[in-house]
């Protein structure tokens, strides 16, 4: 990592990534990659462009990455251009105009790619989000002889295994995320509104340069719960004695995010049903962590979640998924859940970054969340977080 006004990855790291992208083009018989991004949560829908360029746009953005010749980045908003030129590692950074792909298409034309085979890299192949259909219509009409190939999934897979430099950034992100959890432990008490508690948690990492990605903070009475999962938007409700506080927090270091999930109780010990959920969550977290080692299959990890359905619990979210700057495959559920079965051919590899996040819920609507982000090793999953894997009682 190098330092100037913004931290950057080393030249060796960026050359590694560019080489992987060009190898992909060679394997697919492509003349160029055309990448599209949108803002998303903390700009995570810019992850593919960011991985190649070191720039994350707040709006829409295009990157032309040709097999031969210099890349060109087109930022969506004109007033963002100067900052983009400062952050992007490529020389050719332009305003792409408002809501149309004409200037980007002009550069495709200038590169002689009007009748080429071009790989399209969209936002997220899991959700089948590629390019805006109006933009694809325009490109198809302007370049009728070009061949457009969706390589989003293949490009995403280039980012699954993290480099040592990326792990360094993710370790800092985990530290920042842990600051939020420590702030929750200190400030959670009867009488504080959820939205104020969320703000105090965010301030703990924002003042040290952290970025907010996921900030889900919800309290609900253990005796009569309203939700088994944390809501995406905190309410103005004040915490009360007897509440359970459910949290999912991701603070980021320049786009690379940690993720920690915890459940606290307010002014009371966990009730027996909640204690049973917490015990099951930690049991499965540890079991999945031991199984999630380099060389093991996603199916093996899926089977390690069986203690939850065996105890009669279900889940409301994926139980494990890939992570870093955005959500990555595979996303693992449990038997009987609404999540797809894991890919049969997927095997975990060393230095993949994953989140293990057991979130059991019972038939009465009680739910908890416990988990962390970490890396896959030959021995198993190793959390990058240091905040204790336990449910604290907060009395104020």
N, C-alpha and C positions, 0 to 999 in steps of 0.2 A: 504494500500500500504506500502511495506517495501522498504528500501533504502540500497543498497550496491554499487557496481560498476555500476550496472544497476538497475533502478527501477523495482520492481516486485509487483505483486498482493500478497495479504496476503495468508497465508496457508488456512484460512477459505474460501476465495474466490475460491482457486484452488480445495479444497475438494468439494465445491458446484458443480463446473463444472464436476469433475470426477464422482460425484454421479449421475448427470444427464446423463452422457454418459453410466454409468452402468445400470441405469434405462431403457435407450433405448435398451440396449442389452437384458435386461430381457424381455421387452415387445415384442421384435422381435425374441426371442429365439436364440440369437447369443452367440457364445463363445468368440469372439474377434471383435475388429474394426481394419481395415487396412486403414490408411489414407495416401493419396498421395497429395503432393503439388509441385508447381513450383514457380518461382520468381514472375512474374506479376508486376504491377505498385506498387512500394514501397513494393514488396513482398506480395501484398494482396491476391495472389493465394496460400499463405501459411496460410490463416486465420484459417482454421479448426485445423491444427496442432498447430499453435500458441496458440489457445484458450486452448488447453490441456497441452502444454509443455512450454510455454513462450519463444519458439525459432522460429525464422523465417529464413529459409534458403534462400540464394540468387539463388540457382539452384533447382534441383529436390531433394525431400526428402520423406522418408517414416516414418510412426509411427505405430508400433504395440501396440495396447492398449487392452490387454486381460481382460476378465472378472475376471480371477483369475491370480495373479502373477504380476510382475513388467513390466511396459511398456519398449519398446526399440525404440530408434530413430536412423535412418540411414541417415546421411547427404550425399549429392551427391558428394562434392568435398573434397579431402583429406586435402587441406590446410585450409579448413573451420572447421575442426574437433575440434581444440583446443578452438576456440571461441564458438562453439556449446556446448561443454562440460561445458563452463563457464556459459552460459546463460540458458540452458535447466534445468528444475527442476528435470528431471529424472536422475538416476544414470547411466543407460545403454545407452550411446551415442557412436555410431560407425560410421566409414566410410562405406558407402553402396556400394562402387565400382562405376566405371564409366559407367553409362548408362545401367546397368542391375540389375535385382532384386534378384540375387542369394543369396547374404548374408542375405537379409531380409527374403527370403524364407527358408534359413537354420534355422533362429530363429523360424519361424512358425513351422518347423519340430521339433525343440528342445522343443517347448511348447506342442507338441502333437496335433497340429491343422491341420495336413495333411488331416484329414477326417471330419473336423469341419464345422460348419455353421459360415461363416465370413462375417461381414458387411463391405462393401466397401464405403469409404467416399472420393469422388473426389473433384475437385476444385470448380465447380459451377454447380449445377443441372439445373439452368436456361438455361445454354448454353450446357448442356449435356456433360460436360467434366469430365470424370471419371479417368481411368488409361490409360497409353499408351497401344495400342492394342497388341504390341509385349510383354509387360510385362504380360498382361492378358493371352496371348497364352502360355507363359512360365509357369505361375501358373497353368493353366488348365491342361497342360501336366504333370507337376510334381505332382500335387495333384488331380488326376482324381476323387477321392471320396469326395472332399471338395465341399461345397455349397457356392457360392458367391452371396451375396445379396446387391443390391445397396440401401444404406440408406442415400445417400447424402442429399436429401431434408429434411428428418427427423432430421438429425444432424444439418443442417443449421438452422432449426427452434429452436433448443436449444439456439442459439445465438441471437434470435430476441429481447428478453427483456434484457436490460442491468442492471447490478448490480450497486449499489451506487459507488463502486470503479471504474467501467468502466466509469460511467458518470463523475467522477472526472477527469479521463484521457481525456475524450472527451471535457470537459470544458477547459482544458489546450490546447488541439488541436484547439479549436475555438479561443482562445486568440492568438495563433500563427498565425492562418489564418488571423485574423483581422489585425495583424501587416503587412501582405502583402498588404492588401487593403489600409491601411493607407500610405504605401510606394508608392502605385500607385497614390493616391491622391496628394502626395507631388511631385513625380518625373514625372508624365505624363505631357508632354508639347510638343509643336511643335519642331521638330528637333531631339527628342530622338528615336533611333531605337527600334522597338518592343522587339528585343532580349535583348537589354540593360535594358529596363524597366522591363522585366521579371526577369532578373538577380538581379536587385535592389530589386524587390519584394521578391524574394526567399532569398536574403541575410538577409532581415529583420527578418525572422524566423530561418534561418539556424544558425545564430550566437547565438541564444538562445537555440539551441539544437533541433529545429524542423526538421522534415523530409519532403521531397517533395513528394507528391502523385500526385495530379492533378495540372497542371500549364498551363492553357490555357489563352493566352493573345493575342488579335487580335484587330487592329484598321482598320477601313475602312471608306471611305468618306460617309457622310450622303447623299450627293447629288447623289452618284452613287455607292452603296454598292456592294462589291464583295462577301460577305457572311452574312448570318443571325445569325451565331453562331461563337464562338471563335474556332480557329484552335488549334489542339493539339501541333503544332510546331510553335513557333513564327518566323516571318520573319525578314529580315534586313531592311525592309521598315521603313522610318522615319515617325513619327506621324506628321500630318499636321492640321492646323486650319480647322475646319469644319468636323473633323473625329468623329466617335463614337468609343469608346473603350469598347469592350465586354470581360468579364473575368469570368473564373470559377477556383477557387483556393481551394486546399485542402492541408493544412499543417498538419502533423501528429505528435503526441507525442507517440513515440515507437509503431507505427503501428496504433494507434487510431487517426482517422483523423477528422478534421472539414471540412466544405464545405461552401463556400460563393460565390455567383454569383452577379455581379454588372455590371452596364453599366454607363460609364462616357462620357462626351463630351469634345472635345478639342478645346479651343479657340472660342467657339460658344455655344449658347443655343441649346437645342434639336429642330430640325425642327418639324413642326406640326405632320407629320406622326410618327416620333420617339416619340414625347411626348404622342401621343395616345397609342403607344405600351407600353411605360413605365407606363402610368396610368393603363392600363389593367393588366399589370404584377403585380403591387402592389395590385390592387383590388382582383385579384385571389389569390395571396399569402395570403392576410388577410382572405379571405373567406374560403380557404382550411384550413388555420390554425385554424379558429374557429370550423370547422367541424371535424377536425382530433383530436377527443377526445376519451379517453378510452371508449370502448363499442360501438362506431360507426363503421359502415361497410365501407369497401373500396368502395362500390357502392355509399355511401353517399358522400364520398370525390370526387369520379369521377363526381358526379352531381354538385359539387361546382365549377368545372372547366368550367361550361357552359358559363359564360360571354365571354370567348375567342371565341368559334365558333359563338356565337350570334353576336359578333362584326365583324365577317368575318375573324378572325385570325386562323392560324394553328400553330402547334409546330413542332420542328425538333429534339426534345429530349423528354425523359419522363418528366412529370411534377412533379412527386413526387416518391420517392423510399426510401427503407430502407438503412441504412448505419452503419458505425462503423469502421471496418477494411476492408470491401469490400462491394460491392453492395448486397443488400438483398431485398427480396420481402416485399410488393407488389410493382410493378412498374406501375404507373398510367399515362395514357395519357388523351386525350380529345376526344369528339365525332368526328368521321371522321378522326382520326389520324391512323397511322400505328401500334399503340401500342395495345396489346391485352386488351380485357375487363378485369377489375379487378376480382380476384377470388370471386365467389359469397358468399363463406362461411368465408371470412377473416374479422376479426374484430380487430381493433386497441386495444392495451392493454397498460396499464400504463408502462412508462419507455421503450417503444420501441423508437429507435432513427431513425428519418426520415430526409430527405431533401425535402423541398418544393422549387421548382425551376421553376416558370413560365418562359417560353421562347417563347413568341408569335412572329410570323413572319407574314408579310402581303404578298399579292399576288405579290408585286413588288420586293420582296427579302430583305426587311428590317427586322431586328430582334434584340431583346434585351434579356438579361438574368437578372433576379433578384431573389434572394433566399438565404436561410440559412439552416443549419443543426440544429436540436433541438430534444427535447424529447416530447413524447405524455404524457399528463396529463389528469386528469379527467375534467379539464376545457377547454382543447384544446392544441394545439401545442405551445411549449415554446422554442424560439430560444436560443441557447447557445452562440450566437455571440452578440457582443455589437456594431459593426460597423454599422452606420446608414443605414437604408433601404431607400436609396435615390440615385439619379443620380447626381453626382457632375460635375460641369463645371471646367475644369482644364485649366488655362491660363499660368502656368509657372511662 
